[in-house]
Amino acid sequence: MKFLYYHLSNQKYYMTYKSVWKINTAFENQPFNIWKLCENYDFGNIEYLQGACGLISGIKNNLLFITRYPQNIEIIDLEGIKENKIPIIDNKNLIHNHCFMPLTINNEKIINHFILFCKNIVLLIEYDEKDGTFFYEKLPICEYLKYYTNYSFVYIYNYIFLFGGKSSNGEYTDFIYKFSMKPRTWEKANFKLPIPMSATFSIFTDNNKIYIIVGLTNDQKTLDTNLCINIEECFEKRELLDILSCTVTQIKLERPYSVPIIRERIVENKYAENIDIDAFNKLENIENEIKHLKAQLSSFKSRENVPTTMEDIWSSDGIVNENKKKSLHKI
């Protein structure tokens, strides 16, 4: 990972970063975490970097794209620290404090595809890494964007959300707008930020929450409280159902059939949930009794047959009569 640093003396530095918590012996001989001077590398005036936005993309994930004032896209090869400056499509408006983000489909980034919002500039941008050329497609313009900049933004499930902003008259807003990539339509969210704010930073986390941090309030004071928004609050019910439907479809495509073991576990769980504990205990007692009777029956079968004669059967003092007497005595 490489970082760029712009010094006030108009000098540029870069650093190859390595985490101190990870051990990788394969690259021990390479210099890490040391700032190096970028020679013959000109960004222009430092004022041009105010309100700039940057993204990393490329087939090798080694290209840094910076959109900045007045209407330029800087392409920096982080492996060789080489610069290529390309003007954005002709437009009368200047670019600053805007929205510049990667295009994603089902929360997966599409390499070298970007979206840019700034006033009446709304573009879908594609970069051909082989030819080094850009392709632009104009998207519908939002009336809100014509007058506001300095908003923060996040991209969630093919929706782009813009939070707050500052108008050309210096007014702050608490509005939230969203752009849907499928129908390519703009819509105002059904709720607002708690206070008007500008120059914030928004991030969407793995726990399905949006965090809005830093920034300025309407009275030019620094925002001293971070905001947390549940993702469910940002969508309408129909949009949530659409997201759920797309997610289910994607899961089916990734695993078109149920794993047998999982299916057996599901049946077992349903059986365990519906079972009657008392009936189970009764059944267990009956099974124990049956086992006991079978054991007795086996013992009877295993006894040796006692030889008898006619006298034992018919005589008054024979075995048969003696057994009868014993039985009557017990009764």
Secondary structure by P-SEA (a helix, b strand, c coil): cbbbbbccccbbbbbbcccccccccccccccccbbbbbccccccccccccbbbbbbbcccccbbbbbcccbbbbbbccccbbbbbbbccccccccccbbbbbbbcccccccccccccccccccbbbbcccccbbbbbbccccccccccccccccccccbbbbcbbbccccccccbbbbbbcccbbbbbccccccccccbbbbbbccccbbbbccccccccccccbbbbbbccccccaaaaaaaaaaaaaaaaaacccccaaaaaaaaaaaaaaaccaaaaaaaaaaaaaaaaaaaaaaaaaabbbbbbccccccccccaaaaaaaaaaaac
